Amino acid sequence: MVKGRGTSNKQEQLTREALTDVDTGLVIDHSIVQAWALSLDTDYPLQAPHWETE
């Protein structure tokens, strides 16, 4: 299958929105997400990361 074929309009819309988020800085640092993910299998999981809105 050729990459991109069969992609729904919704998937394309979500991809465009995600790229806009990246362009505007609405991202969470990988190391923060990784620390959160690793904590999920512990007795004290971290709160899910999110970006700060002003």
C-alpha distance matrix in Angstrom:
0.0 3.8 6.3 8.5 7.1 8.9 11.3 14.7 17.7 19.4 16.9 17.2 21.0 21.2 19.5 21.9 24.8 24.0 24.0 27.3 28.7 28.0 29.5 32.6 33.0 32.2 30.8 32.1 32.7 30.4 33.5 34.8 31.7 31.6 35.3 34.8 32.0 34.1 37.1 35.5 36.4 40.1 43.2 43.1 39.6 39.5 39.0 35.5 35.2 35.2 36.1 39.5 40.2 43.4
3.8 0.0 3.8 6.2 5.7 8.8 10.5 14.1 16.5 18.5 15.9 15.5 19.3 19.8 17.7 19.7 22.8 22.2 21.6 24.9 26.6 25.7 27.0 30.2 30.8 30.4 29.1 30.8 31.3 29.3 32.6 34.0 31.1 31.3 35.0 34.7 32.1 34.4 37.4 36.1 37.3 40.7 43.9 43.5 40.0 39.5 38.8 35.2 34.6 34.3 34.8 38.1 38.6 41.7
6.3 3.8 0.0 3.8 5.6 8.5 8.7 12.5 14.7 16.2 13.2 12.7 16.5 16.7 14.2 16.4 19.5 18.6 18.1 21.4 23.0 22.1 23.4 26.6 27.1 26.6 25.4 27.0 27.6 25.7 29.1 30.4 27.6 27.9 31.6 31.3 28.9 31.3 34.2 33.0 34.4 37.8 41.0 40.3 36.8 36.1 35.4 31.7 31.0 30.6 31.0 34.4 35.0 38.1
8.5 6.2 3.8 0.0 3.8 6.3 5.6 9.2 11.0 12.9 10.1 9.3 13.1 13.8 11.7 13.6 16.7 16.4 16.1 19.1 20.9 20.5 21.7 24.7 25.6 24.9 24.1 26.1 27.2 25.7 29.3 30.2 27.3 28.1 31.8 31.1 29.0 31.7 34.4 33.0 34.8 38.1 41.1 40.2 36.5 35.6 34.5 30.8 30.0 29.2 29.5 32.8 33.0 36.0
7.1 5.7 5.6 3.8 0.0 3.8 5.4 8.7 11.1 13.4 11.5 11.1 14.7 15.9 14.4 16.3 19.3 19.4 19.4 22.1 24.0 23.9 25.1 27.9 29.0 28.1 27.4 29.4 30.6 29.1 32.6 33.4 30.3 31.1 34.8 33.8 31.5 34.3 36.9 35.2 36.8 40.3 43.2 42.5 38.9 38.2 37.0 33.3 32.8 32.1 32.5 35.7 35.8 38.8
8.9 8.8 8.5 6.3 3.8 0.0 3.8 6.2 9.3 11.3 9.9 10.5 13.8 14.8 14.3 16.4 19.0 19.3 19.9 22.5 24.1 24.5 26.0 28.4 29.5 28.1 27.5 29.4 30.9 29.4 32.9 33.3 30.0 31.0 34.5 33.2 30.8 33.7 36.1 34.1 35.8 39.2 41.9 41.4 37.7 37.2 35.9 32.2 32.0 31.3 32.0 35.2 35.1 38.3
11.3 10.5 8.7 5.6 5.4 3.8 0.0 3.8 6.6 8.2 6.3 6.9 10.2 11.1 10.6 12.8 15.2 15.5 16.3 18.8 20.4 20.9 22.4 24.7 25.8 24.4 24.0 25.9 27.7 26.4 30.0 30.2 27.0 28.3 31.7 30.4 28.3 31.4 33.6 31.8 33.7 37.0 39.7 38.8 35.1 34.3 32.8 29.1 28.7 27.8 28.4 31.5 31.4 34.5
14.7 14.1 12.5 9.2 8.7 6.2 3.8 0.0 3.8 5.3 5.2 6.4 8.6 9.9 10.7 12.5 14.3 15.4 16.7 18.6 20.1 21.3 22.7 24.6 25.9 24.1 24.1 26.2 28.4 27.5 31.1 30.8 27.7 29.3 32.5 30.8 28.9 32.2 34.0 32.0 34.2 37.4 39.8 38.8 35.1 34.3 32.4 28.7 28.5 27.3 27.9 30.8 30.3 33.3
17.7 16.5 14.7 11.0 11.1 9.3 6.6 3.8 0.0 3.8 5.4 5.0 6.1 8.6 9.8 10.5 12.2 14.1 15.3 16.5 18.4 20.0 21.0 22.6 24.3 22.7 23.3 25.8 28.2 27.8 31.4 31.0 28.1 30.1 33.2 31.4 30.0 33.4 35.1 33.2 35.7 38.7 40.9 39.7 35.9 34.7 32.5 28.9 28.3 26.6 26.9 29.4 28.6 31.3
19.4 18.5 16.2 12.9 13.4 11.3 8.2 5.3 3.8 0.0 3.8 5.4 5.0 6.1 8.5 9.8 10.5 12.2 14.2 15.3 16.5 18.4 19.9 21.1 22.5 20.4 20.9 23.2 25.8 25.5 29.0 28.3 25.3 27.5 30.4 28.3 27.0 30.5 31.9 30.0 32.6 35.5 37.6 36.3 32.5 31.3 29.0 25.4 25.1 23.4 23.9 26.5 25.7 28.6
16.9 15.9 13.2 10.1 11.5 9.9 6.3 5.2 5.4 3.8 0.0 3.8 5.4 5.1 6.1 8.6 9.8 10.4 12.3 14.2 15.2 16.5 18.3 20.0 21.0 19.1 19.0 21.1 23.4 22.7 26.3 25.9 22.9 24.8 27.9 26.2 24.6 28.0 29.8 28.0 30.4 33.5 35.8 34.6 30.8 29.7 27.7 24.0 23.5 22.2 22.8 25.7 25.4 28.5
17.2 15.5 12.7 9.3 11.1 10.5 6.9 6.4 5.0 5.4 3.8 0.0 3.8 5.5 5.1 6.2 8.6 9.8 10.6 12.4 14.3 15.4 16.5 18.5 20.0 18.7 19.0 21.6 23.8 23.4 27.1 27.0 24.2 26.2 29.5 28.0 26.7 30.1 31.9 30.5 33.1 36.0 38.4 36.9 33.1 31.7 29.7 26.0 25.0 23.3 23.3 26.1 25.5 28.4
21.0 19.3 16.5 13.1 14.7 13.8 10.2 8.6 6.1 5.0 5.4 3.8 0.0 3.8 5.4 5.2 6.2 8.6 10.0 10.6 12.4 14.4 15.3 16.6 18.5 16.8 17.8 20.6 23.3 23.4 27.1 26.4 23.9 26.4 29.3 27.6 26.7 30.3 31.7 30.3 33.2 35.8 38.0 36.3 32.5 30.8 28.4 24.8 23.7 21.6 21.4 23.8 22.8 25.5
21.2 19.8 16.7 13.8 15.9 14.8 11.1 9.9 8.6 6.1 5.1 5.5 3.8 0.0 3.8 5.4 5.0 6.1 8.6 9.8 10.5 12.4 14.2 15.3 16.4 14.4 14.9 17.3 20.0 20.1 23.7 22.9 20.2 22.7 25.6 23.8 22.9 26.5 27.9 26.5 29.4 32.0 34.2 32.5 28.7 27.0 24.8 21.1 20.1 18.2 18.3 21.0 20.5 23.5
19.5 17.7 14.2 11.7 14.4 14.3 10.6 10.7 9.8 8.5 6.1 5.1 5.4 3.8 0.0 3.8 5.4 5.0 6.2 8.6 9.8 10.6 12.3 14.3 15.3 14.0 14.0 16.6 18.8 18.6 22.3 22.2 19.6 21.8 25.0 23.7 22.7 26.1 27.9 26.9 29.6 32.3 34.8 33.0 29.2 27.5 25.6 21.9 20.5 18.9 18.7 21.6 21.4 24.4
21.9 19.7 16.4 13.6 16.3 16.4 12.8 12.5 10.5 9.8 8.6 6.2 5.2 5.4 3.8 0.0 3.8 5.4 5.1 6.2 8.7 9.9 10.5 12.4 14.3 13.4 14.4 17.5 19.8 20.3 24.0 23.8 21.7 24.2 27.1 26.0 25.4 28.8 30.5 29.7 32.6 35.0 37.4 35.4 31.6 29.5 27.4 23.8 22.0 19.8 19.0 21.4 20.7 23.3
24.8 22.8 19.5 16.7 19.3 19.0 15.2 14.3 12.2 10.5 9.8 8.6 6.2 5.0 5.4 3.8 0.0 3.8 5.5 5.0 6.3 8.8 9.8 10.6 12.3 10.8 12.2 15.4 18.2 19.1 22.6 21.8 19.9 22.7 25.4 23.9 23.7 27.3 28.5 27.7 30.9 33.1 35.1 32.9 29.2 27.0 24.6 21.0 19.2 16.7 15.8 18.1 17.2 19.9
24.0 22.2 18.6 16.4 19.4 19.3 15.5 15.4 14.1 12.2 10.4 9.8 8.6 6.1 5.0 5.4 3.8 0.0 3.8 5.4 5.0 6.4 8.7 9.9 10.6 8.9 9.3 12.2 14.8 15.4 19.0 18.5 16.4 19.1 21.9 20.7 20.5 23.9 25.4 24.7 27.8 30.0 32.3 30.2 26.4 24.2 22.2 18.5 16.6 14.5 13.9 16.7 16.6 19.6
24.0 21.6 18.1 16.1 19.4 19.9 16.3 16.7 15.3 14.2 12.3 10.6 10.0 8.6 6.2 5.1 5.5 3.8 0.0 3.8 5.3 5.0 6.2 8.7 9.8 9.6 10.1 13.4 15.3 16.1 19.8 19.8 18.2 20.6 23.5 22.8 22.7 25.9 27.6 27.4 30.3 32.5 34.9 32.7 29.0 26.7 24.8 21.3 19.0 16.9 15.7 18.3 18.1 20.7
27.3 24.9 21.4 19.1 22.1 22.5 18.8 18.6 16.5 15.3 14.2 12.4 10.6 9.8 8.6 6.2 5.0 5.4 3.8 0.0 3.8 5.4 5.0 6.2 8.6 8.5 10.3 14.0 16.4 17.9 21.4 20.9 19.7 22.5 25.1 24.2 24.5 27.8 29.1 28.9 32.2 34.0 36.1 33.7 30.1 27.4 25.2 21.9 19.3 16.7 14.8 16.8 16.0 18.1
28.7 26.6 23.0 20.9 24.0 24.1 20.4 20.1 18.4 16.5 15.2 14.3 12.4 10.5 9.8 8.7 6.3 5.0 5.3 3.8 0.0 3.8 5.5 5.2 6.1 4.9 6.8 10.5 13.2 15.0 18.3 17.5 16.4 19.5 21.8 20.7 21.4 24.7 25.7 25.7 29.0 30.7 32.7 30.1 26.5 23.8 21.6 18.3 15.6 12.9 11.0 13.2 12.8 15.4
28.0 25.7 22.1 20.5 23.9 24.5 20.9 21.3 20.0 18.4 16.5 15.4 14.4 12.4 10.6 9.9 8.8 6.4 5.0 5.4 3.8 0.0 3.8 5.4 5.1 5.7 6.0 9.5 11.3 12.9 16.3 16.2 15.4 18.1 20.5 20.2 20.7 23.7 25.2 25.5 28.6 30.3 32.6 30.0 26.6 23.8 22.1 18.9 16.0 13.8 11.9 14.4 14.7 17.2
29.5 27.0 23.4 21.7 25.1 26.0 22.4 22.7 21.0 19.9 18.3 16.5 15.3 14.2 12.3 10.5 9.8 8.7 6.2 5.0 5.5 3.8 0.0 3.8 5.6 7.7 9.1 12.7 14.2 16.1 19.4 19.3 18.9 21.6 23.9 23.7 24.4 27.3 28.7 29.2 32.4 33.9 36.1 33.5 30.1 27.2 25.4 22.3 19.2 16.8 14.3 16.1 15.8 17.6
32.6 30.2 26.6 24.7 27.9 28.4 24.7 24.6 22.6 21.1 20.0 18.5 16.6 15.3 14.3 12.4 10.6 9.9 8.7 6.2 5.2 5.4 3.8 0.0 3.8 5.7 8.5 12.1 14.1 16.7 19.6 18.9 18.8 21.9 23.7 23.2 24.5 27.4 28.4 28.9 32.2 33.5 35.4 32.5 29.2 26.0 23.9 21.1 17.9 15.0 12.1 13.1 12.4 13.9
33.0 30.8 27.1 25.6 29.0 29.5 25.8 25.9 24.3 22.5 21.0 20.0 18.5 16.4 15.3 14.3 12.3 10.6 9.8 8.6 6.1 5.1 5.6 3.8 0.0 3.8 5.5 8.7 10.5 13.4 16.0 15.3 15.6 18.6 20.3 20.0 21.5 24.2 25.1 25.9 29.3 30.3 32.2 29.3 26.1 22.9 21.0 18.4 15.0 12.4 9.5 10.9 11.3 13.1
32.2 30.4 26.6 24.9 28.1 28.1 24.4 24.1 22.7 20.4 19.1 18.7 16.8 14.4 14.0 13.4 10.8 8.9 9.6 8.5 4.9 5.7 7.7 5.7 3.8 0.0 3.8 7.0 10.0 12.7 15.4 14.0 13.7 17.1 18.7 17.8 19.2 22.3 22.9 23.3 26.8 28.0 29.7 26.8 23.5 20.4 18.2 15.4 12.2 9.3 6.7 8.8 9.2 11.9
30.8 29.1 25.4 24.1 27.4 27.5 24.0 24.1 23.3 20.9 19.0 19.0 17.8 14.9 14.0 14.4 12.2 9.3 10.1 10.3 6.8 6.0 9.1 8.5 5.5 3.8 0.0 3.8 6.5 8.9 11.8 10.8 10.4 13.5 15.4 14.8 16.0 19.0 19.9 20.6 23.9 25.1 27.2 24.4 21.1 18.1 16.4 13.5 10.3 8.4 6.8 9.9 11.5 14.5
32.1 30.8 27.0 26.1 29.4 29.4 25.9 26.2 25.8 23.2 21.1 21.6 20.6 17.3 16.6 17.5 15.4 12.2 13.4 14.0 10.5 9.5 12.7 12.1 8.7 7.0 3.8 0.0 3.8 6.3 8.6 7.0 7.0 10.3 11.7 11.3 12.9 15.6 16.4 17.4 20.6 21.6 23.7 20.9 17.7 14.7 13.4 10.8 7.3 6.7 6.2 9.6 12.2 15.3
32.7 31.3 27.6 27.2 30.6 30.9 27.7 28.4 28.2 25.8 23.4 23.8 23.3 20.0 18.8 19.8 18.2 14.8 15.3 16.4 13.2 11.3 14.2 14.1 10.5 10.0 6.5 3.8 0.0 3.8 5.5 5.5 6.6 8.8 10.2 11.1 12.6 14.6 15.8 17.5 20.3 21.1 23.5 20.8 17.8 15.0 14.7 12.6 9.3 9.8 9.4 12.2 15.2 18.0
30.4 29.3 25.7 25.7 29.1 29.4 26.4 27.5 27.8 25.5 22.7 23.4 23.4 20.1 18.6 20.3 19.1 15.4 16.1 17.9 15.0 12.9 16.1 16.7 13.4 12.7 8.9 6.3 3.8 0.0 3.8 5.4 5.1 6.0 8.6 9.9 10.4 12.1 14.1 15.6 18.1 19.4 22.1 20.0 16.9 14.7 15.0 12.8 10.3 11.7 12.2 15.5 18.4 21.4
33.5 32.6 29.1 29.3 32.6 32.9 30.0 31.1 31.4 29.0 26.3 27.1 27.1 23.7 22.3 24.0 22.6 19.0 19.8 21.4 18.3 16.3 19.4 19.6 16.0 15.4 11.8 8.6 5.5 3.8 0.0 3.8 5.5 5.0 6.1 8.6 9.8 10.4 12.2 14.5 16.6 17.3 20.0 17.8 15.2 13.1 14.2 12.8 10.6 12.8 13.6 16.3 19.7 22.5
34.8 34.0 30.4 30.2 33.4 33.3 30.2 30.8 31.0 28.3 25.9 27.0 26.4 22.9 22.2 23.8 21.8 18.5 19.8 20.9 17.5 16.2 19.3 18.9 15.3 14.0 10.8 7.0 5.5 5.4 3.8 0.0 3.8 5.4 5.2 6.2 8.7 10.0 10.7 12.8 15.6 15.9 18.2 15.5 12.8 10.0 10.6 9.4 7.0 9.5 10.8 13.4 16.9 19.8
31.7 31.1 27.6 27.3 30.3 30.0 27.0 27.7 28.1 25.3 22.9 24.2 23.9 20.2 19.6 21.7 19.9 16.4 18.2 19.7 16.4 15.4 18.9 18.8 15.6 13.7 10.4 7.0 6.6 5.1 5.5 3.8 0.0 3.8 5.5 5.1 6.1 8.6 9.9 11.0 13.9 15.1 17.7 15.4 12.1 10.0 10.2 8.0 6.5 9.1 11.1 14.3 17.5 20.8
31.6 31.3 27.9 28.1 31.1 31.0 28.3 29.3 30.1 27.5 24.8 26.2 26.4 22.7 21.8 24.2 22.7 19.1 20.6 22.5 19.5 18.1 21.6 21.9 18.6 17.1 13.5 10.3 8.8 6.0 5.0 5.4 3.8 0.0 3.8 5.4 5.1 6.1 8.5 10.2 12.2 13.6 16.6 14.9 12.0 10.8 12.2 10.6 9.9 12.8 14.8 17.9 21.2 24.4
35.3 35.0 31.6 31.8 34.8 34.5 31.7 32.5 33.2 30.4 27.9 29.5 29.3 25.6 25.0 27.1 25.4 21.9 23.5 25.1 21.8 20.5 23.9 23.7 20.3 18.7 15.4 11.7 10.2 8.6 6.1 5.2 5.5 3.8 0.0 3.8 5.5 5.2 6.2 8.9 11.0 11.3 14.0 11.9 9.5 8.1 10.3 9.9 9.5 13.0 15.1 17.7 21.2 24.2
34.8 34.7 31.3 31.1 33.8 33.2 30.4 30.8 31.4 28.3 26.2 28.0 27.6 23.8 23.7 26.0 23.9 20.7 22.8 24.2 20.7 20.2 23.7 23.2 20.0 17.8 14.8 11.3 11.1 9.9 8.6 6.2 5.1 5.4 3.8 0.0 3.8 5.5 5.1 6.6 9.7 10.3 12.6 10.3 7.1 5.5 7.1 6.4 7.1 10.8 13.7 16.3 19.6 22.8
32.0 32.1 28.9 29.0 31.5 30.8 28.3 28.9 30.0 27.0 24.6 26.7 26.7 22.9 22.7 25.4 23.7 20.5 22.7 24.5 21.4 20.7 24.4 24.5 21.5 19.2 16.0 12.9 12.6 10.4 9.8 8.7 6.1 5.1 5.5 3.8 0.0 3.8 5.4 5.5 8.0 10.0 12.9 11.7 8.4 8.3 9.8 8.5 9.7 13.1 16.0 19.0 22.1 25.5
34.1 34.4 31.3 31.7 34.3 33.7 31.4 32.2 33.4 30.5 28.0 30.1 30.3 26.5 26.1 28.8 27.3 23.9 25.9 27.8 24.7 23.7 27.3 27.4 24.2 22.3 19.0 15.6 14.6 12.1 10.4 10.0 8.6 6.1 5.2 5.5 3.8 0.0 3.8 5.5 6.4 7.8 11.3 10.6 8.2 9.0 11.7 11.3 12.5 16.1 18.9 21.7 25.0 28.2
37.1 37.4 34.2 34.4 36.9 36.1 33.6 34.0 35.1 31.9 29.8 31.9 31.7 27.9 27.9 30.5 28.5 25.4 27.6 29.1 25.7 25.2 28.7 28.4 25.1 22.9 19.9 16.4 15.8 14.1 12.2 10.7 9.9 8.5 6.2 5.1 5.4 3.8 0.0 3.8 5.4 5.3 8.1 6.8 4.6 6.0 9.2 10.0 11.7 15.5 18.5 20.8 24.2 27.2
35.5 36.1 33.0 33.0 35.2 34.1 31.8 32.0 33.2 30.0 28.0 30.5 30.3 26.5 26.9 29.7 27.7 24.7 27.4 28.9 25.7 25.5 29.2 28.9 25.9 23.3 20.6 17.4 17.5 15.6 14.5 12.8 11.0 10.2 8.9 6.6 5.5 5.5 3.8 0.0 3.8 5.5 8.0 7.6 4.8 7.1 9.2 9.5 12.2 15.7 19.1 21.6 24.6 27.9
36.4 37.3 34.4 34.8 36.8 35.8 33.7 34.2 35.7 32.6 30.4 33.1 33.2 29.4 29.6 32.6 30.9 27.8 30.3 32.2 29.0 28.6 32.4 32.2 29.3 26.8 23.9 20.6 20.3 18.1 16.6 15.6 13.9 12.2 11.0 9.7 8.0 6.4 5.4 3.8 0.0 3.8 7.0 8.3 7.1 10.1 12.8 13.3 15.9 19.4 22.8 25.3 28.3 31.6
40.1 40.7 37.8 38.1 40.3 39.2 37.0 37.4 38.7 35.5 33.5 36.0 35.8 32.0 32.3 35.0 33.1 30.0 32.5 34.0 30.7 30.3 33.9 33.5 30.3 28.0 25.1 21.6 21.1 19.4 17.3 15.9 15.1 13.6 11.3 10.3 10.0 7.8 5.3 5.5 3.8 0.0 3.8 5.3 5.8 9.2 12.3 13.9 16.4 20.1 23.3 25.3 28.6 31.5
43.2 43.9 41.0 41.1 43.2 41.9 39.7 39.8 40.9 37.6 35.8 38.4 38.0 34.2 34.8 37.4 35.1 32.3 34.9 36.1 32.7 32.6 36.1 35.4 32.2 29.7 27.2 23.7 23.5 22.1 20.0 18.2 17.7 16.6 14.0 12.6 12.9 11.3 8.1 8.0 7.0 3.8 0.0 3.8 6.3 9.7 12.6 14.9 17.7 21.2 24.5 26.1 29.2 31.9
43.1 43.5 40.3 40.2 42.5 41.4 38.8 38.8 39.7 36.3 34.6 36.9 36.3 32.5 33.0 35.4 32.9 30.2 32.7 33.7 30.1 30.0 33.5 32.5 29.3 26.8 24.4 20.9 20.8 20.0 17.8 15.5 15.4 14.9 11.9 10.3 11.7 10.6 6.8 7.6 8.3 5.3 3.8 0.0 3.8 6.5 9.4 12.2 14.7 18.1 21.2 22.6 25.8 28.4
39.6 40.0 36.8 36.5 38.9 37.7 35.1 35.1 35.9 32.5 30.8 33.1 32.5 28.7 29.2 31.6 29.2 26.4 29.0 30.1 26.5 26.6 30.1 29.2 26.1 23.5 21.1 17.7 17.8 16.9 15.2 12.8 12.1 12.0 9.5 7.1 8.4 8.2 4.6 4.8 7.1 5.8 6.3 3.8 0.0 3.8 6.6 8.8 11.4 14.9 18.2 20.0 23.1 26.0
39.5 39.5 36.1 35.6 38.2 37.2 34.3 34.3 34.7 31.3 29.7 31.7 30.8 27.0 27.5 29.5 27.0 24.2 26.7 27.4 23.8 23.8 27.2 26.0 22.9 20.4 18.1 14.7 15.0 14.7 13.1 10.0 10.0 10.8 8.1 5.5 8.3 9.0 6.0 7.1 10.1 9.2 9.7 6.5 3.8 0.0 3.8 6.3 8.3 11.7 14.8 16.4 19.6 22.4
39.0 38.8 35.4 34.5 37.0 35.9 32.8 32.4 32.5 29.0 27.7 29.7 28.4 24.8 25.6 27.4 24.6 22.2 24.8 25.2 21.6 22.1 25.4 23.9 21.0 18.2 16.4 13.4 14.7 15.0 14.2 10.6 10.2 12.2 10.3 7.1 9.8 11.7 9.2 9.2 12.8 12.3 12.6 9.4 6.6 3.8 0.0 3.8 6.2 9.0 12.3 13.7 16.6 19.5
35.5 35.2 31.7 30.8 33.3 32.2 29.1 28.7 28.9 25.4 24.0 26.0 24.8 21.1 21.9 23.8 21.0 18.5 21.3 21.9 18.3 18.9 22.3 21.1 18.4 15.4 13.5 10.8 12.6 12.8 12.8 9.4 8.0 10.6 9.9 6.4 8.5 11.3 10.0 9.5 13.3 13.9 14.9 12.2 8.8 6.3 3.8 0.0 3.8 6.6 10.3 12.5 15.2 18.5
35.2 34.6 31.0 30.0 32.8 32.0 28.7 28.5 28.3 25.1 23.5 25.0 23.7 20.1 20.5 22.0 19.2 16.6 19.0 19.3 15.6 16.0 19.2 17.9 15.0 12.2 10.3 7.3 9.3 10.3 10.6 7.0 6.5 9.9 9.5 7.1 9.7 12.5 11.7 12.2 15.9 16.4 17.7 14.7 11.4 8.3 6.2 3.8 0.0 3.8 7.0 9.5 12.6 15.9
35.2 34.3 30.6 29.2 32.1 31.3 27.8 27.3 26.6 23.4 22.2 23.3 21.6 18.2 18.9 19.8 16.7 14.5 16.9 16.7 12.9 13.8 16.8 15.0 12.4 9.3 8.4 6.7 9.8 11.7 12.8 9.5 9.1 12.8 13.0 10.8 13.1 16.1 15.5 15.7 19.4 20.1 21.2 18.1 14.9 11.7 9.0 6.6 3.8 0.0 3.7 6.5 9.1 12.6
36.1 34.8 31.0 29.5 32.5 32.0 28.4 27.9 26.9 23.9 22.8 23.3 21.4 18.3 18.7 19.0 15.8 13.9 15.7 14.8 11.0 11.9 14.3 12.1 9.5 6.7 6.8 6.2 9.4 12.2 13.6 10.8 11.1 14.8 15.1 13.7 16.0 18.9 18.5 19.1 22.8 23.3 24.5 21.2 18.2 14.8 12.3 10.3 7.0 3.7 0.0 3.8 6.4 9.8
39.5 38.1 34.4 32.8 35.7 35.2 31.5 30.8 29.4 26.5 25.7 26.1 23.8 21.0 21.6 21.4 18.1 16.7 18.3 16.8 13.2 14.4 16.1 13.1 10.9 8.8 9.9 9.6 12.2 15.5 16.3 13.4 14.3 17.9 17.7 16.3 19.0 21.7 20.8 21.6 25.3 25.3 26.1 22.6 20.0 16.4 13.7 12.5 9.5 6.5 3.8 0.0 3.8 6.5
40.2 38.6 35.0 33.0 35.8 35.1 31.4 30.3 28.6 25.7 25.4 25.5 22.8 20.5 21.4 20.7 17.2 16.6 18.1 16.0 12.8 14.7 15.8 12.4 11.3 9.2 11.5 12.2 15.2 18.4 19.7 16.9 17.5 21.2 21.2 19.6 22.1 25.0 24.2 24.6 28.3 28.6 29.2 25.8 23.1 19.6 16.6 15.2 12.6 9.1 6.4 3.8 0.0 3.8
43.4 41.7 38.1 36.0 38.8 38.3 34.5 33.3 31.3 28.6 28.5 28.4 25.5 23.5 24.4 23.3 19.9 19.6 20.7 18.1 15.4 17.2 17.6 13.9 13.1 11.9 14.5 15.3 18.0 21.4 22.5 19.8 20.8 24.4 24.2 22.8 25.5 28.2 27.2 27.9 31.6 31.5 31.9 28.4 26.0 22.4 19.5 18.5 15.9 12.6 9.8 6.5 3.8 0.0
